[in-house]
Amino acid sequence: MLHEQAKVRYTQRWKTNGDCSSARLERLPVEEDVEGPNPFSHPMNDKDFLKLAVEQAKKSVEMGGFPAGAVIVKNGQVIAEGISLGYTLHDPTEHAETSAIKKACKTIGSSNLEGATLYESLECCTMCFSVSNWAGISRIVYACRKTPDMVNKQYYEGMTKNEDINATNNNKIDLVFIPEFEQECLDMVKDWEQKQTKAS
């Protein structure tokens, strides 16, 4: 359990990719019980969940997609993940956020995601923001702001600010920018662009 003391005896082990942010429990046979520290000694916070969204962006690139990732969290649990495969699937609506929202709705069996937080590696476009609004998302936490350069390269439809749209919408979403991962996300986009140039 996440809140247990650091040294515990358990019949599950933490399976990671070398990073606690992507840890998942894997059950072990009783005879393989192990003793050791739990990698999570505190509840996950906004930065932890945002890191998961950044990891999803890396996964998106690995799968031939755009470097954007998202996760949706409700009641402290990740209920959906999303990557941006619009180019690969020839689907302009298949952004990381819309993918995660559709999965989250199926997970809970409802189109109402009130109380959920959407974590995204890149600030969402107007389409994804509108879908979040229709889904009842309560909060959006993002790691990297959109830039004029991104707009010029048509990664966004324009410089319209989500804050301005939010101000006039019936459903107000709490928008939170956490800058710690912004440079990492910008570098990821730049690396992706370089690979696209070499491939063309």
PyMOL commands that set and color helices and strands:
alter all, ss='L'
color gray80, all
select helices_A, chain A and resi 20-22+30-32+46-62+86-89+96-108+126-135+148-152+162-168+179-199
alter helices_A, ss='H'
color red, helices_A
select strands_A, chain A and resi 7-10+12-15+24-27+34-37+66-74+77-84+117-120+139-142+174-177
alter strands_A, ss='S'
color yellow, strands_A
deselect
rebuild
show_as cartoon
